[in-house]
Amino acid sequence: MKKDEFYIGYRKSNSKSINQFIKRVTLLLGVIVIFIAFLWAFSQPKAPESKFELGSVIELQGTLMMAPYPMLRINHNEQVGKDILLLGFGKFGANKPLGQLSEQSLDGKQLKIKGTLIYYDGKTLFQIDPDIANSIKVLQHKGYKRISEDMGSITLEGEIIDPKCYFGVMKPGHGKIHRSCGVRCIAGGIPPVLLVSNSDGTQDYMLIVDENNEPVNQQVLEFVGKPVQIKGSLAQLGDWLILKTTPEKNIETLNKKSKVY
Amino acid sequence: MSLSYKMILWNKQKKVYDIILFVLMMLYIVLFSSVTFVINPNTTIETLIIRAFGTLAILMLHIILAIGPLSRLNSKFLVLLYNRRHLGVSMFLAAFIHGAFSLIQFHSLGNTNVFYSLFTSNLDYFSLIDFPFQVLGFFALMILLVMAVTSHDFWLHNLSPKMWKTLHMMVYLAYALVMLHVFLGAFQQESSPFIQEVLLVGFIFISALHIAAAIKEKKRDINSLSNDGWHYACNVDQIPEKRAFVISIKDERVAIFKYDGKLSTISNVCKHQNGPLGEGKIVDGCVTCPWHGYQYLPAEGKAPAPFTETLPTYNLKLEGVKIFVHEHPNAEGEYVEPLKWG
């Protein structure tokens, strides 16, 4: 551009040198856009292979176990089976849809349930289809009872997550980015889970309950998505570890970076 | 300049600007998405949309903030400034997609209203590390929304240029909120050095440009000395033909234009967006603003009919080749006989 060239945006045409400058700036911006798009796309952390089979509705048959959090026990034979954690639609636990179905307790009853699978790292969860009237059929009482095996007192460090997001619905489903969603999910009845990262790279997952085996959703909200230390006692209930604690006394936030991050 | 308000007064250059803008935005989204799906195939579509549009909005915000000082430092960049509002509205749309998807993803389908959830899910307002960063993004988006909605000249005239300018300077507050939103949010969890370094470089680049432009402006703003109300400005040969010399008199910038053997002086501040008229040029006998091409007759500070904008004029005198400007402005649009020289 010559020294005294002057750009007026509403004129039909520009001088050659102004057009050349526009071309050069466009080219530079194109290079910046390509460079930044590649750099930032490559810089993202790897998303886990967790799975939410959105759009695929299947039917499961099993025995409903209401306590401490609703699960469907599917027995393959007398010794082997799977405990599938049940969840409601959106950011709600399974108590809401199950409560809509019957005023009487469904605990221990054989059910057929339609819904969507969520699974990762050996754990399976199931979002009950929101069309409750047509998604659950109550069959006969099965009489199956799970036995809880106490494993003694323990102090653990980890992060409280909402399992629906962590095991498949969202990526990332943990940490600060996801905290507000985790709070919303757990406040809506989705069971709180303590995620513990082991030194060998594996993870353990524990459903958190109080000393009376009751849900603690509201008591743990302030700790969700942060590194915490929890003192309590551990038990094995079917496929799941159960961590019994008194949240008001035995959970504290740690001033360090979470290993999950 | 406009006699009636239309959504956008399209012209060829605006169309070219918008086509280039659209192509570059699409290029970013397509590249970011393609690379993500190839190297990170387990990413969910919602996360991809949130990230692609969030990072695009940040990149665009940096470009927008660079255009102003770049234009002050080098007038070539005025070609980017003319339609900067289109860039701003497009950046808001990218930020809005990021914000809307985040709000739906993290707060909808829950046991409370999404906005109540946004403000109350994380209550660590007194912690730096745990601060609810989404709230910062929300306020930044609200500022960008107000700016996008009021970007049209209808609002410029109804709010007054001064009020409008003040409102649109809030882009710097939005930028600060966006940077905090990112540093207290994503960076706390996904600390890729590349993202941090690029944003740090961006912040340094934007800051350096503004400082350099401010130094240049400051030099111009040294108030001239007065002798009985007359301020020496410059010599006649210091002003290029059809251009201006700007001096600061009692903190007001004044532009002295030289054209066709004459000298005239008007306020340096364009009535449209407070553009620097002294960096403009006499085109078709009119002082033409470098920002958006608004025009004024130099001897009377009036926009040519049928337009109605007016500016204060100033009296001039010549002593040899020395030009003096009187410190008292005349009424807006008051004719002053051009000073002839040579």
Boltz contact constraints between the chains, C-beta under 6 A:
constraints:
  - contact:
      token1: [A, 1]
      token2: [B, 76]
      max_distance: 6.0
  - contact:
      token1: [A, 6]
      token2: [B, 281]
      max_distance: 6.0
  - contact:
      token1: [A, 7]
      token2: [B, 78]
      max_distance: 6.0
  - contact:
      token1: [A, 7]
      token2: [B, 79]
      max_distance: 6.0
  - contact:
      token1: [A, 8]
      token2: [B, 293]
      max_distance: 6.0
  - contact:
      token1: [A, 9]
      token2: [B, 13]
      max_distance: 6.0
  - contact:
      token1: [A, 9]
      token2: [B, 82]
      max_distance: 6.0
  - contact:
      token1: [A, 9]
      token2: [B, 293]
      max_distance: 6.0
  - contact:
      token1: [A, 10]
      token2: [B, 11]
      max_distance: 6.0
  - contact:
      token1: [A, 10]
      token2: [B, 293]
      max_distance: 6.0
  - contact:
      token1: [A, 12]
      token2: [B, 12]
      max_distance: 6.0
  - contact:
      token1: [A, 21]
      token2: [B, 76]
      max_distance: 6.0
  - contact:
      token1: [A, 22]
      token2: [B, 79]
      max_distance: 6.0
  - contact:
      token1: [A, 26]
      token2: [B, 20]
      max_distance: 6.0
  - contact:
      token1: [A, 29]
      token2: [B, 24]
      max_distance: 6.0
  - contact:
      token1: [A, 33]
      token2: [B, 24]
      max_distance: 6.0
  - contact:
      token1: [A, 33]
      token2: [B, 27]
      max_distance: 6.0
  - contact:
      token1: [A, 33]
      token2: [B, 28]
      max_distance: 6.0
  - contact:
      token1: [A, 36]
      token2: [B, 59]
      max_distance: 6.0
  - contact:
      token1: [A, 37]
      token2: [B, 28]
      max_distance: 6.0
  - contact:
      token1: [A, 37]
      token2: [B, 31]
      max_distance: 6.0
  - contact:
      token1: [A, 37]
      token2: [B, 32]
      max_distance: 6.0
  - contact:
      token1: [A, 39]
      token2: [B, 194]
      max_distance: 6.0
  - contact:
      token1: [A, 40]
      token2: [B, 55]
      max_distance: 6.0
  - contact:
      token1: [A, 40]
      token2: [B, 195]
      max_distance: 6.0
  - contact:
      token1: [A, 41]
      token2: [B, 32]
      max_distance: 6.0
  - contact:
      token1: [A, 41]
      token2: [B, 35]
      max_distance: 6.0
  - contact:
      token1: [A, 41]
      token2: [B, 36]
      max_distance: 6.0
  - contact:
      token1: [A, 43]
      token2: [B, 192]
      max_distance: 6.0
  - contact:
      token1: [A, 43]
      token2: [B, 194]
      max_distance: 6.0
  - contact:
      token1: [A, 43]
      token2: [B, 195]
      max_distance: 6.0
  - contact:
      token1: [A, 44]
      token2: [B, 40]
      max_distance: 6.0
  - contact:
      token1: [A, 45]
      token2: [B, 190]
      max_distance: 6.0
  - contact:
      token1: [A, 47]
      token2: [B, 40]
      max_distance: 6.0
  - contact:
      token1: [A, 47]
      token2: [B, 42]
      max_distance: 6.0
  - contact:
      token1: [A, 47]
      token2: [B, 43]
      max_distance: 6.0
  - contact:
      token1: [A, 49]
      token2: [B, 42]
      max_distance: 6.0
  - contact:
      token1: [A, 90]
      token2: [B, 109]
      max_distance: 6.0
  - contact:
      token1: [A, 91]
      token2: [B, 109]
      max_distance: 6.0
  - contact:
      token1: [A, 91]
      token2: [B, 110]
      max_distance: 6.0
  - contact:
      token1: [A, 171]
      token2: [B, 44]
      max_distance: 6.0
  - contact:
      token1: [A, 171]
      token2: [B, 47]
      max_distance: 6.0
  - contact:
      token1: [A, 175]
      token2: [B, 189]
      max_distance: 6.0
  - contact:
      token1: [A, 176]
      token2: [B, 188]
      max_distance: 6.0
  - contact:
      token1: [A, 176]
      token2: [B, 189]
      max_distance: 6.0
  - contact:
      token1: [A, 177]
      token2: [B, 189]
      max_distance: 6.0
  - contact:
      token1: [A, 179]
      token2: [B, 122]
      max_distance: 6.0
  - contact:
      token1: [A, 180]
      token2: [B, 106]
      max_distance: 6.0
  - contact:
      token1: [A, 180]
      token2: [B, 121]
      max_distance: 6.0
  - contact:
      token1: [A, 180]
      token2: [B, 122]
      max_distance: 6.0
  - contact:
      token1: [A, 181]
      token2: [B, 106]
      max_distance: 6.0
  - contact:
      token1: [A, 183]
      token2: [B, 121]
      max_distance: 6.0
  - contact:
      token1: [A, 184]
      token2: [B, 110]
      max_distance: 6.0
  - contact:
      token1: [A, 184]
      token2: [B, 117]
      max_distance: 6.0
  - contact:
      token1: [A, 184]
      token2: [B, 121]
      max_distance: 6.0
  - contact:
      token1: [A, 187]
      token2: [B, 111]
      max_distance: 6.0
  - contact:
      token1: [A, 188]
      token2: [B, 110]
      max_distance: 6.0
  - contact:
      token1: [A, 188]
      token2: [B, 111]
      max_distance: 6.0
  - contact:
      token1: [A, 261]
      token2: [B, 189]
      max_distance: 6.0
